[in-house]
Amino acid sequence: MNTYSEQPLSSKTPWKQFCPSFPYDEPRWRGPCLNTRFKMATSCFPRSFARGQRGHAHFRLLRLSMAALGMLLSTGVRRLHCGSAARAGSQWRLRQGLAANPSGYGPLTELPDWSYADGRPAPPMKGQLRRKAQREKFARRVVLLSQEMDAGLQAWQLRQQEKLQEEKRKQQNALKPKGVLLQNPGPSQ
């Protein structure tokens, strides 16, 4: 079976006719020329997303064959998990009172991966030590901020009491009326 087209090249002939098939019988595989149309991604994405880290244009597939999918996955895996879909569950977990990342805590991250044959625990790994130091730092910060809040609240209450005492003192030291009212006080109403 001849995989090359026998027609002569002309400017009116579509380029797909001259794309040789690979020696596979699957209709989805078209060898080095994939039977897939690409469209530049600048039409529906911001410019910073459409152009990669080094300025290379990204293309999105309009018709995807299995071979093209394999090539896409082998070259562009980094970009598949970067979107907002990867962070979609974090908002729900935060609303439920859980951690944003479920793998940030728990037995799979906290317990050692192995232990000695005689039952001794394994030495802590770098990640465990880092998380422990992070938690200690966070706990110190919480204690410090709560102490500052308590001190600020006590200072505010003390200022409020001083204001009340000052008002009482001003009322006691105020000038008293003289004359007729002092000599024969009227009936209290």
C-alpha positions in Angstrom: 0.0 0.0 0.0 1.5 3.3 -1.1 1.0 5.9 1.6 2.1 8.9 -0.4 -0.2 10.7 -2.7 0.4 10.3 -6.4 -0.9 13.7 -7.4 1.5 16.5 -8.4 1.9 19.4 -6.1 -0.1 22.5 -6.9 -1.0 25.5 -4.9 -4.7 24.6 -5.0 -4.3 21.1 -3.6 -4.8 20.9 0.2 -1.7 20.1 2.1 -3.4 17.2 3.9 -3.4 15.1 0.7 0.3 15.0 0.8 0.6 14.0 4.4 1.8 10.4 4.5 0.2 7.9 6.8 2.3 6.0 9.2 2.4 2.2 8.7 -0.5 1.7 11.1 -4.0 1.0 10.0 -5.7 3.1 12.6 -7.5 6.0 10.9 -6.7 8.3 13.8 -3.0 8.2 13.3 -1.6 10.1 10.5 2.2 9.8 11.1 4.3 12.9 11.4 1.5 15.0 10.1 -1.4 14.7 12.5 -4.9 14.8 11.1 -5.6 17.5 13.7 -6.4 21.2 13.3 -4.7 23.6 15.7 -5.9 27.1 16.6 -3.7 29.6 18.3 -4.9 30.1 21.8 -4.8 33.9 21.8 -8.5 34.3 20.8 -10.0 33.2 24.1 -7.1 33.5 26.6 -5.2 36.5 27.9 -1.9 37.2 26.2 0.2 36.1 29.1 -1.5 32.7 29.1 -1.5 32.3 25.3 2.3 32.8 25.2 4.4 30.5 27.4 7.2 31.2 29.7 9.6 31.6 26.8 7.2 33.3 24.5 6.2 30.2 22.5 2.6 30.1 21.4 0.3 27.5 22.8 -2.2 25.8 20.6 -5.4 24.2 21.5 -6.8 21.2 19.6 -10.0 21.5 17.6 -10.0 17.8 16.6 -8.0 15.5 18.9 -6.7 12.1 17.8 -5.1 9.6 20.2 -1.6 10.3 18.8 -2.1 14.0 19.2 -3.3 13.5 22.7 -0.2 11.5 23.5 2.0 14.2 22.1 0.1 16.9 24.0 0.4 15.0 27.2 4.1 14.3 26.7 4.9 18.0 26.0 2.3 20.0 27.9 1.6 18.2 31.2 2.7 21.1 33.3 -0.1 23.3 31.9 -2.9 20.8 32.5 -3.1 21.2 36.3 -2.4 25.0 36.6 -6.0 26.2 36.0 -8.7 27.2 38.5 -10.1 23.7 38.3 -7.2 22.4 40.5 -8.2 24.9 43.2 -11.9 24.4 42.8 -12.4 22.3 45.9 -10.4 24.5 48.2 -13.1 27.1 48.7 -15.6 24.4 49.6 -13.1 22.8 52.1 -12.5 26.2 53.7 -16.2 26.9 54.0 -16.6 23.5 55.7 -13.8 24.4 58.2 -11.3 22.0 56.6 -7.8 22.8 55.4 -7.5 24.1 51.8 -5.2 21.3 50.9 -6.2 17.9 52.2 -2.7 16.5 51.9 -1.3 19.1 54.2 -2.0 17.2 57.3 -3.1 13.7 58.4 -1.6 10.3 59.0 -0.2 10.0 55.5 1.9 13.1 55.9 2.6 12.9 59.6 3.4 9.3 60.3 6.8 7.9 59.2 7.0 5.9 56.0 9.0 3.1 57.7 10.3 1.9 61.1 13.1 -0.2 62.2 12.6 -4.0 62.5 12.9 -3.9 66.3 10.0 -1.4 66.5 12.0 1.8 67.0 10.5 4.8 65.1 12.2 6.1 62.1 14.0 9.5 62.4 11.8 12.4 61.2 12.1 13.3 57.6 12.8 16.8 56.3 9.2 17.5 55.4 8.0 16.5 58.9 10.7 18.7 60.5 9.7 21.6 58.3 6.0 21.2 59.1 6.8 21.0 62.8 8.8 24.1 62.7 6.1 25.9 60.7 3.5 24.9 63.3 5.6 26.0 66.2 6.2 29.3 64.5 2.5 29.7 63.9 1.7 28.8 67.5 4.2 31.3 68.8 2.6 34.0 66.5 -0.9 33.1 67.8 0.2 33.3 71.4 1.9 36.6 70.8 -1.0 38.1 69.0 -3.5 36.9 71.6 -1.3 38.4 74.4 -1.2 41.7 72.5 -5.0 41.6 72.1 -5.5 41.0 75.8 -3.1 43.8 76.7 -4.9 46.2 74.3 -8.3 45.2 75.7 -7.1 45.7 79.3 -5.6 49.1 78.4 -8.9 50.2 76.7 -10.9 49.1 79.7 -8.6 51.0 82.0 -9.0 54.2 79.9 -12.8 53.8 80.0 -12.7 53.6 83.8 -10.4 56.6 84.0 -12.8 58.6 81.8 -15.8 57.7 84.0 -13.8 58.7 87.2 -12.8 62.0 85.5 -16.5 62.7 84.7 -17.5 62.0 88.3 -14.8 64.2 89.7 -15.8 67.0 87.3 -19.4 66.7 88.5 -18.3 66.8 92.2 -16.1 69.8 91.7 -18.6 71.8 89.6 -19.7 75.2 91.0 -22.8 74.9 93.1 -25.7 77.3 92.9 -25.9 80.0 95.6 -28.5 82.3 97.0 -32.1 81.5 97.4 -31.8 77.9 96.5 -29.3 77.2 99.2 -31.3 78.9 102.0 -34.7 77.2 101.4 -34.4 74.3 99.1 -37.6 73.5 97.2 -39.5 70.3 97.2 -37.7 67.7 95.2 -39.6 66.7 92.1 
